[in-house]
Amino acid sequence: MFEFQQFIAFLIGLGVLTMGFWLMFFLVSFVFYWAAGGAIDLIKERKAKREEA
């Protein structure tokens, strides 16, 4: 079947893929959070300018 080295290589590869997935998940969620915050801030600024004028 499999040798011990192949099993260890499989576990290392699985660990790298898992870490990559969670890092991508974190970064994408951070980007969406940043974009939503910027959009809300922009809407508030435009609303304040309209009320001021």
Sequence and secondary structure as in RCSB ss.txt:
>XXXX:A:sequence
MFEFQQFIAFLIGLGVLTMGFWLMFFLVSFVFYWAAGGAIDLIKERKAKREEA
>XXXX:A:secstr
   HHHHHHHHHHHHHHHHHHHHHHHHHHHHHHHHHHHHHHHHHHHHHHHHH 
